[in-house]
């Protein structure tokens, strides 16, 4: 496995010193969220409604 970290971007860490570095290390972004289109939101609501219908509507219809 290769190491993708760039040491010049991270502050130095001294285990003997309990003081934290002056700045925080950069945060990794593994799954950035983009904006959703209205089509994607509509499709999500349709999936939600179908799931609710199957979960609650089908048992009530069969009861």
C-alpha positions as CSV (number, residue, x, y, z in Angstrom):
1,X,0.0,0.0,0.0
2,X,1.4,3.4,-0.9
3,X,1.4,6.4,1.3
4,X,-0.4,9.3,-0.3
5,X,0.2,11.8,2.5
6,X,2.3,14.9,1.8
7,X,4.4,15.7,4.8
8,X,4.7,19.3,3.9
9,X,1.0,19.8,4.3
10,X,0.8,18.4,7.8
11,X,2.2,20.1,10.9
12,X,5.1,18.4,12.7
13,X,4.1,16.2,15.6
14,X,6.4,15.7,18.6
15,X,5.2,12.9,20.9
16,X,7.4,14.2,23.7
17,X,5.5,17.5,23.7
18,X,1.9,17.5,25.0
19,X,1.1,20.8,23.2
20,X,-0.9,20.4,20.0
21,X,0.4,21.8,16.7
22,X,-0.4,25.4,15.8
23,X,-2.9,24.4,13.1
24,X,-5.0,21.3,12.5
25,X,-4.0,18.8,9.8
26,X,-6.1,19.0,6.6
27,X,-9.3,17.0,6.7
28,X,-9.8,14.3,4.1
29,X,-12.9,14.4,2.0
30,X,-13.7,10.9,0.9
31,X,-17.3,11.5,-0.2
32,X,-18.0,15.1,-1.1
33,X,-21.7,15.9,-1.5
34,X,-22.8,17.8,-4.6
35,X,-26.1,19.5,-5.2
36,X,-29.1,17.4,-6.0
37,X,-31.3,18.0,-9.0
38,X,-35.1,18.2,-8.6
39,X,-35.3,15.0,-10.6
40,X,-33.1,13.1,-8.1
41,X,-35.2,14.5,-5.2
42,X,-38.4,13.5,-6.9
43,X,-37.1,10.0,-7.6
44,X,-36.1,9.7,-3.9
45,X,-39.6,10.7,-2.8
46,X,-41.1,8.1,-5.1
47,X,-38.9,5.4,-3.6
48,X,-39.8,6.6,-0.1
49,X,-43.5,6.4,-0.9
50,X,-43.2,3.0,-2.5
51,X,-41.3,1.7,0.6
52,X,-43.9,3.1,3.0
53,X,-46.7,1.6,0.9
54,X,-45.2,-1.8,0.9
55,X,-44.2,-1.6,4.6
56,X,-47.5,-0.3,6.0
57,X,-50.1,-0.4,3.2
58,X,-49.7,-4.1,2.2
59,X,-50.0,-5.5,5.8
60,X,-53.1,-3.2,6.4
61,X,-54.7,-4.4,3.2
62,X,-54.1,-8.0,4.0
63,X,-55.4,-7.7,7.6
